[in-house]
Amino acid sequence: MKAEALLNNIEQMNKILSENACLLYGAGRNAKAIVSYASKENYSIDGILVSEMYGNPCDIMGVPVCRMQEYKKNISDKVLIVSVREALHREIEEEITSLILKDVFFVTDKLLSKIIYKTADYELDSLEQLGRIERKLEEHENRMLRFVPKPCLEYMVLNILDHCNLRCKGCDHFACVADPYLVPYETIHRDLDRLSEIFHGDYIMQIAVMGGEPLLHPDLLKILADVRKHFPHTIIRLTTNGLLLLNQNDEFWRACRENNVTIVNTKYPINLKFDKMKEKADEESVKFQFFEGTGDHLIKKSFKKIINLKGNSNPTESFAKCHISNYGNFLMEGKFYGCPFSCQSYRIFNKKFDQNLRMTENDFLDIYKVKDMKEFFEFAARPKYYCRYCTGLSPLFDWTRSKKEISEWIDEEE
């Protein structure tokens, strides 16, 4: 389907309806919505064509519906608007090739959804209610985009260690219950070499160096330099809880400055000198920001990633609802995962709580077996079998320290 034949937004639809004599193809819910919309906006539809018609000839809101093969009028001066779902576009395109028309346009699913919402007979008693409807539509569209491969990786976590010096309840990296473990520098260097080869030193927009608490890794400065060497144009984020930040020496600040690293600090409700951290970074000409959702007068809220121990969640539904699907990818020791939860629950949660969440070859990529970056983009947009263990996020709650209990990640009835 040629891109110029697709109607994607209301403005395009209005232009076509205002400048042309138009026919519709299809007499279902979508066509009814378009006729209703056109009527409300004072545009006219001359007729509706269908392949088959059951029963006697009819009309929709006064617009006659006719079998395509029986439509005798000269339509070389008319534009045909195809109102069926995108999955049927190719089939319909072949069917209407015999018609002599001025032009043909196919309405996208996205535009159909908007027109249906605009014409539905809602009893809107407030602008707030209309806003909820529009947000619901936007949420649906965003979920569908999660299944579309992107031309790059937007965000990837480079996991350099498992453990942490701050015990957060419900940590989705499971650092609060992890045994001390450092990924060897040699392994990280080799993985970065391989990633740079596949991605040509580009096509990853952000790399977050973290764990665990990254300031605990003795080779952190070498790692930061390595990331910058292999990905010269990528945003490098050093994500830290800040407990050790003001204890860092001049060599640390110089490494951050020279490698253009952004320090990202989460503002936990603990007794830390957050203002001093920002001031120090400014003095050292190092980029500094508070993690999304914290900073200024805001403080960290928490949630728990709810684990389905039975593994009977619908993986596709879980993937569609996930807030980081096709975004928050995770690299550790030569394996590329869709999210931190899958890798770390398998490695850490299983061991700590004697569970048996099982991983398959569908759930990660071996970066040494991948042929090109396209495989990464397609993998990131694909539901994983491991998603069957995920039931989504709990409501936000006040941050507190972990008691290292399994209840922090499961529903009580589990």
Secondary structure by P-SEA (a helix, b strand, c coil): cccccccccaaaaaaaaaccccccccccaaaaaaaaaaaaacccccbbbbccccccccccccbbbbcccccccccccbbbbbcccccaaaaaaaaaccccccbbbbbcaaaaaaaaaaccccccccaaaaaaaaaaaaaaaaaaacccccccccbbbbccccccccccccccccccccccccccaaaaaaaaaaaaaaaccccccbbbbcccccccccaaaaaaaaaaaacccbbbbbcccccccccccaaaaaaaaaabbbbbbbbcccccaaaaaaaaaaaacbbbbccccccccbbbbbccccccccccccaaaaaaaccccccbbbbccccccccaaaaaaaccccccccccccccccccccccccccaaaaaaaaacccccccccccccccccbbbbcccccccccccc
